[in-house]
Each structure stands twice: as structure tokens, then as C-alpha cells.
Amino acid sequence: MEQSKLFPYIVGIAALFIAGSAAFFSVFGLSKLFAGAMIPVIIMASSLEIGKLVSASFYIDIGLR
């Protein structure tokens, strides 16, 4: 019974690691692709990644109600 309470947290942590590594490689790759404007690209890509995570968690929260 104890494992069933722990499982959602393990899944959540795993999902955060996957999303974090995908965001890192996305931002890293875009900053290398557009090396002339590295800082603006990092800011833009980071804000897009944060927006993706926030909107996905919002829709999941709506679906769980």
C-alpha cells in the first residue's frame, strides 16, 4: 500500500528530469545555431520552455478535476 502513495511522486520527478534535460538541449542547441545572438536566443528559448511546462501542467490540472 505504501508504494502506491510513492509512485506518483516518482513519476513526477522522472517527468521533471526528462523535461529539464529536453529543455537544456533545446536551449543549448538553439544558442549554438544562432551564435551571433546567443543571449537573446537563450532568453527566448528559456521562456518558451517555461511556457510549455506551465501550460502543460495547467491542462493536466484541469483534466484531473
N, C-alpha and C positions, 0 to 999 in steps of 0.2 A: 504494500500500500504506500510505503514511503517513496518508492521510486516513481510512482505516478505523479506525485507532487513536485518532484525534482525535474522531471523530464521537460516540461515547458521552459524552464529556465535554461537548461542545457541547449535546447533547440534555439532559444532566443540569443544566447551567447554565440552559438555557431553561426547564426544568421548575421549577427553583427560583425563577426570576423570575416565572413565572406563578402559582405557589403563593403567593409572597410578596405579589404585588400583590392577589390574591384575598383573602388574609388581612387585608391592610391595609384594603381597602374593607369587608370584613365587620366588622372591629372598629370602624372609623370610623363605619359606618352604625349599628351597634347602640348605640354611645356617643351618637350624636345622637338616636336614637329614644328611649332611656331617659336623658335628660339629667339627671334628678334623682339618679340613682345612677351617675354617669359612671365613677368609679374602679372600683367593684365589677364593672360591666359590662365594662370594659376587661380586668380581670384574668380574668374568666370566659371571655370570648371568646378572649383570647390563649391561655389554657390549652386550650381546645377546639381551636383551630387547631394548636397544637403537638402535641396528642394525635393529631389527624388525620394530620399529616405523619409522626409516629413510627410509628403503626400501619400506614400505607400502605407505608412503607419496610420495615417488618418483614415484611409479607406479600409484598412484591416479593423480599426477600432469601430467604424460604423457597421461593418459586417458582423462583428461579434456581439452587438447589442441586440 
